[in-house]
Amino acid sequence: MSVLQNQSILSKVLVAAVAGALILAFVAHYSLRQQQDRELQMHLDDSFSMLTSEITSSIQLRSKWMETSLLFFQHAKNAGDFSLALRQGDRQQLYFLSESFYLDMQQNNHITHMYFLDQQRRVLMRMHQPDRFGDVVDRFTAVQAELLGVAASGVELGPLGTITLRVVSPWIVDGQRLGYLELGIELDDILKTIDHDSQFSVMLALHKKLLNKQHWQLGQEMLNRALDWDLLDQYVIAFPPAGNRAVAEVIGGLLNDSASPSGMVEIDGRSHGLRYEPFTDVTGQEVGQVVMLLDVSQKNRGLKSALYATMVLFFIIVVATMLLLYLIISRTEKARELAESKLKLASEAIANTVEGVIITDSHGVMIDVNAAFEKVTGYSREEALGNNPEMLKSGSHDEQFYVNMWNSINEKGQWKGRVVNRRKNGEIYPEHLSITAIYDEQGGVKNYIGVFSDVSKQEVLQQQLHQDQRMESLGTLVGGIAHEFNNILAGMTGNLYLAKDEVKQLPETLKKLQTVEKLLFDAAAMIKKLLAYARKGVTQKEKFAAQDFVQAVMDLCRSTVPEHIQLHYKPLHETLILEADKTQSQQIILILIDNAVDALQDVVNPEITVICSSFTADDAFHSRHEDVKGERFLRISVADNGCGISDENLENIFEPFYTTKEVGEGAGLGLPMVIGTVKTHGGAVEVESTPGQRTMFVIYYPLCEAEDPVRMQTFPDISGKGKSILLVDDDLIIIDTVSKILIKLGYRVFTATNGRKAFELYRQQHAEIDLVMLDVMMPELGGVDAARLMREINPAVKIIFATGYDASDTLQSRVDQSKEVLLHKPYSINQLSLALHNIQH
């Protein structure tokens, strides 16, 4: 009985095996066909992608080559002759100068078009059609070259049906555009190369609706082609120029079906894969279709071989069906192992994911958490299991927030958003949380899964981004007004100098003028503070010993800090070298100590402690200040036991014009200048404060290698001794004021109100002019360009640049590498004298 049962089971297994073999054979046959079709389609897609890439690459390479050729042509030895001929519209001279170049390009590089255009894009000379001239070229490439002022290139469809790659380059001499030079090559030349070197055939069909039949036929005759206008209904074949009829009879209907850009066709008894897509010109207009034909006959023979192999496989499977009894048993076992493996993989994935995962039952009791949960919250798995996620509540959200959350979960089955929670150590942190409900077969909730990630770092980076954007906006605003504002201040301070000289016998009046002068320089300093905050200011770096510098600042502070405040200073005990702007660096320490003094009002036993030390950055420091590079820093901390800063104010202390002082006691620019200056030097600022107890600011300055620091020299006013200065400025008040000052200093003065006049004056009288003082921003010709022209006359000319604001720091970089001198308006008489001394020595 048992044997019969086993035989019955075996027969069932055999029947199942045979049925499975038949199904397997059918599936294999079908899958093979599908796979072959996919491979064929992929081969066709890859080939077409290769074709379009080659066309695009060839067009770009030819464009670059023609653009380079035009650049070489414009810088040839006889470029001056071309410029003169182009300026005078001398057609005969243009043809004579260009003939050898054009013929060489035509013969060796297949160039078909060469134009010379005047400034209005009017044709002066067509080298390929000398008799046609005078018409205005309105093609897209020519218009783009005119609008952009640089070379423009692209494929364009001509009125004669010719499709040409054109490059149009402006001809510019001394900043003046004299006209344009154009080269063109037929697209056929590119397609011919691709067609010859590829395993597929290439065709280009153009829309008839864009062409005029008579003009098109005239163009074909001009190119010695015998193409047939009536070969296709809606298209004409532009490439290849011959042998198209057999292909056209097959593909004509396919090109009209935009819904099927690919397919299989039979041509001369061979199977071909066909693929096409719209071909656009440089303006983006569709002018036709680019078509690829790929011979796939060999692929089809491979498909038949695969089908035969399928039948062989079928018979092999039938013979092997007797083994399925054992395979079924082993397969069942493997399926069980696979299910266990998947379950284990899912568990490991949850346990090791970088995001925190919480799994609760239907009542919200946690039944599982992963390692990321422990890392973010600080609670262990044992502490979490059996508890409710409410243990993470921070109190930052009201009850309505959680009501809305659960309404969304109940209605939609999920919720996601930002939540502020509390770690085990009490620290508040933001997280991005998503909660999903898991339902059973009856539609009831059986579990909730919460996935969250700590977004503290991302929010800090976002705040930093917003801060940088605000700084950039402020820098743009301040930089925009700095030039004009400083020019006005320069005129005012100069006139004050002259006025003080005239009333030096009237002490009271002189004292008032000195007060006005101080206020003017304070106004200039305010602009500098704003620029420093926005990191747009001018820094003049030098190397100096840190311990001597800080000691000098502290000696200055001891005379200004009130006597009832104890000022403690712990100096450096090693030699450290800074490379920084000494004046700005001094200001930031003074500002921090002044703020500390203000914070100590009404404090019993007030103290300020300043500590200097070297600091080596660790991973924690770089994680707090990701934009700061380097390892070694000078660390200066300024701490007080004053009133402290509230959390609300702490977020805004570095904002410009933000202040908690009474009106008239502070402009709110001190701390913005501190952070702007420190960041400009590549450092960082940190602040810690406990309201009612203490505040400590810490600044980090990058250190450089130890070496002898550079000592800055100062010079008193000096006499001009009759030397002559060419003073150039578009502000007549500055011209008048500075001229009088220079005359008082013993100089002879020439003046000009713009760079063009200054250059003409220098060209005529440069032998009498010892040095030149140039404003940077002037009409007609700026100071930098005027200096360049003067150096062509006299390379050794001595130049002082005067500017209200150098937005790009290009002038500072320029004078750092040359013998020129840069003065920032408004400047004092001592600064002017120092500049005059430096340029002459």
Secondary structure as the mmCIF struct_conf table of DSSP 4:
data_model
#
loop_
_struct_conf.conf_type_id
_struct_conf.id
_struct_conf.beg_label_comp_id
_struct_conf.beg_label_asym_id
_struct_conf.beg_label_seq_id
_struct_conf.end_label_comp_id
_struct_conf.end_label_asym_id
_struct_conf.end_label_seq_id
HELX_RH_AL_P HELX_RH_AL_P1 SER A 2 GLN A 74
TURN_TY1_P TURN_TY1_P1 HIS A 75 HIS A 75
BEND BEND1 ALA A 76 ALA A 76
TURN_TY1_P TURN_TY1_P2 LYS A 77 ASN A 78
HELX_RH_AL_P HELX_RH_AL_P2 ALA A 79 GLN A 88
TURN_TY1_P TURN_TY1_P3 GLY A 89 GLY A 89
HELX_RH_AL_P HELX_RH_AL_P3 ARG A 91 ASN A 109
STRN STRN1 HIS A 113 LEU A 117
TURN_TY1_P TURN_TY1_P4 GLN A 119 GLN A 120
STRN STRN2 ARG A 122 ARG A 122
STRN STRN3 VAL A 123 ARG A 126
BEND BEND2 MET A 127 GLN A 129
TURN_TY1_P TURN_TY1_P5 PRO A 130 ASP A 131
BEND BEND3 GLY A 134 GLY A 134
HELX_LH_PP_P HELX_LH_PP_P1 ASP A 135 ASP A 135
STRN STRN4 VAL A 136 VAL A 136
HELX_LH_PP_P HELX_LH_PP_P2 VAL A 137 VAL A 137
HELX_RH_AL_P HELX_RH_AL_P4 PHE A 140 LEU A 148
BEND BEND4 GLY A 149 VAL A 150
STRN STRN5 ALA A 152 LEU A 157
TURN_TY1_P TURN_TY1_P6 PRO A 159 LEU A 160
BEND BEND5 GLY A 161 GLY A 161
STRN STRN6 ILE A 163 VAL A 173
TURN_TY1_P TURN_TY1_P7 ASP A 174 GLY A 175
STRN STRN7 GLN A 176 GLU A 186
HELX_RH_AL_P HELX_RH_AL_P5 LEU A 187 ASP A 197
BEND BEND6 SER A 198 PHE A 200
STRN STRN8 SER A 201 HIS A 207
HELX_RH_3T_P HELX_RH_3T_P1 LYS A 208 LEU A 210
BEND BEND7 LEU A 211 LEU A 211
HELX_RH_AL_P HELX_RH_AL_P6 LYS A 213 MET A 222
TURN_TY1_P TURN_TY1_P8 LEU A 223 ASN A 224
HELX_RH_3T_P HELX_RH_3T_P2 TRP A 229 LEU A 231
BEND BEND8 LEU A 232 GLN A 234
STRN STRN9 TYR A 235 PHE A 239
BEND BEND9 PRO A 240 GLY A 243
HELX_RH_AL_P HELX_RH_AL_P7 ARG A 245 LEU A 255
TURN_TY1_P TURN_TY1_P9 ASN A 256 ASN A 256
TURN_TY1_P TURN_TY1_P10 SER A 258 ALA A 259
STRN STRN10 SER A 262 ILE A 267
TURN_TY1_P TURN_TY1_P11 ASP A 268 GLY A 269
STRN STRN11 ARG A 270 THR A 280
TURN_TY1_P TURN_TY1_P12 VAL A 282 THR A 283
BEND BEND10 GLY A 284 GLY A 284
STRN STRN12 GLU A 286 ASP A 295
HELX_RH_AL_P HELX_RH_AL_P8 SER A 297 VAL A 319
HELX_RH_3T_P HELX_RH_3T_P3 ALA A 320 LEU A 323
HELX_RH_AL_P HELX_RH_AL_P9 LEU A 324 ASN A 352
BEND BEND11 VAL A 354 GLU A 355
STRN STRN13 GLY A 356 ASP A 361
TURN_TY1_P TURN_TY1_P13 SER A 362 HIS A 363
BEND BEND12 GLY A 364 GLY A 364
STRN STRN14 MET A 366 VAL A 369
HELX_RH_AL_P HELX_RH_AL_P10 ALA A 371 THR A 377
HELX_RH_AL_P HELX_RH_AL_P11 ARG A 381 ALA A 384
TURN_TY1_P TURN_TY1_P14 LEU A 385 GLY A 386
BEND BEND13 ASN A 387 ASN A 387
HELX_RH_3T_P HELX_RH_3T_P4 PRO A 389 LEU A 392
STRN STRN15 LYS A 393 LYS A 393
BEND BEND14 GLY A 395 GLY A 395
BEND BEND15 HIS A 397 HIS A 397
HELX_RH_AL_P HELX_RH_AL_P12 GLU A 399 LYS A 412
BEND BEND16 GLY A 413 GLY A 413
STRN STRN16 GLN A 414 ARG A 422
TURN_TY1_P TURN_TY1_P15 LYS A 424 ASN A 425
BEND BEND17 GLY A 426 GLY A 426
STRN STRN17 ILE A 428 TYR A 439
TURN_TY1_P TURN_TY1_P16 GLU A 441 GLN A 442
BEND BEND18 GLY A 443 GLY A 443
STRN STRN18 VAL A 445 ASP A 454
HELX_RH_AL_P HELX_RH_AL_P13 SER A 456 GLU A 502
TURN_TY1_P TURN_TY1_P17 VAL A 503 GLN A 505
HELX_RH_AL_P HELX_RH_AL_P14 PRO A 507 TYR A 533
TURN_TY1_P TURN_TY1_P18 ALA A 534 ARG A 535
BEND BEND19 GLY A 537 GLY A 537
STRN STRN19 LYS A 541 ALA A 545
HELX_RH_AL_P HELX_RH_AL_P15 ALA A 546 ARG A 558
TURN_TY1_P TURN_TY1_P19 SER A 559 THR A 560
BEND BEND20 VAL A 561 VAL A 561
TURN_TY1_P TURN_TY1_P20 GLU A 563 HIS A 564
BEND BEND21 ILE A 565 ILE A 565
STRN STRN20 GLN A 566 LYS A 570
BEND BEND22 HIS A 573 GLU A 574
STRN STRN21 ILE A 577 ASP A 581
HELX_RH_AL_P HELX_RH_AL_P16 LYS A 582 ALA A 599
TURN_TY1_P TURN_TY1_P21 LEU A 600 ASP A 602
BEND BEND23 VAL A 604 ASN A 605
STRN STRN22 GLU A 607 THR A 616
HELX_RH_AL_P HELX_RH_AL_P17 ASP A 619 ARG A 624
TURN_TY1_P TURN_TY1_P22 GLU A 626 ASP A 627
BEND BEND24 GLU A 631 GLU A 631
STRN STRN23 ARG A 632 ASP A 640
BEND BEND25 GLY A 642 CYS A 643
HELX_RH_AL_P HELX_RH_AL_P18 ASP A 647 LEU A 650
TURN_TY1_P TURN_TY1_P23 GLU A 651 PHE A 654
BEND BEND26 GLU A 655 GLU A 655
TURN_TY1_P TURN_TY1_P24 PRO A 656 PHE A 657
BEND BEND27 LYS A 661 LYS A 661
HELX_LH_PP_P HELX_LH_PP_P3 GLU A 662 GLU A 662
TURN_TY1_P TURN_TY1_P25 VAL A 663 GLY A 664
BEND BEND28 GLU A 665 GLU A 665
BEND BEND29 GLY A 668 GLY A 668
HELX_RH_AL_P HELX_RH_AL_P19 GLY A 670 THR A 680
TURN_TY1_P TURN_TY1_P26 HIS A 681 GLY A 682
STRN STRN24 ALA A 684 THR A 690
TURN_TY1_P TURN_TY1_P27 PRO A 691 GLN A 693
STRN STRN25 ARG A 694 CYS A 704
HELX_LH_PP_P HELX_LH_PP_P4 ASP A 708 MET A 712
TURN_TY1_P TURN_TY1_P28 LYS A 721 GLY A 722
STRN STRN26 SER A 724 VAL A 728
BEND BEND30 ASP A 730 ASP A 730
HELX_RH_AL_P HELX_RH_AL_P20 LEU A 732 LYS A 744
TURN_TY1_P TURN_TY1_P29 LEU A 745 GLY A 746
STRN STRN27 ARG A 748 ALA A 752
BEND BEND31 THR A 753 ASN A 754
HELX_RH_AL_P HELX_RH_AL_P21 GLY A 755 GLN A 765
HELX_RH_3T_P HELX_RH_3T_P5 HIS A 766 GLU A 768
STRN STRN28 LEU A 771 ASP A 775
BEND BEND32 VAL A 776 MET A 777
BEND BEND33 PRO A 779 LEU A 781
HELX_RH_AL_P HELX_RH_AL_P22 GLY A 783 ILE A 793
TURN_TY1_P TURN_TY1_P30 PRO A 795 ALA A 796
STRN STRN29 LYS A 798 THR A 803
BEND BEND34 GLY A 804 GLY A 804
TURN_TY1_P TURN_TY1_P31 ALA A 807 SER A 808
BEND BEND35 ASP A 809 ASP A 809
HELX_RH_AL_P HELX_RH_AL_P23 THR A 810 ASP A 816
TURN_TY1_P TURN_TY1_P32 GLN A 817 GLN A 817
BEND BEND36 SER A 818 LYS A 819
STRN STRN30 VAL A 821 HIS A 824
BEND BEND37 LYS A 825 PRO A 826
HELX_RH_AL_P HELX_RH_AL_P24 ILE A 829 GLN A 840
#
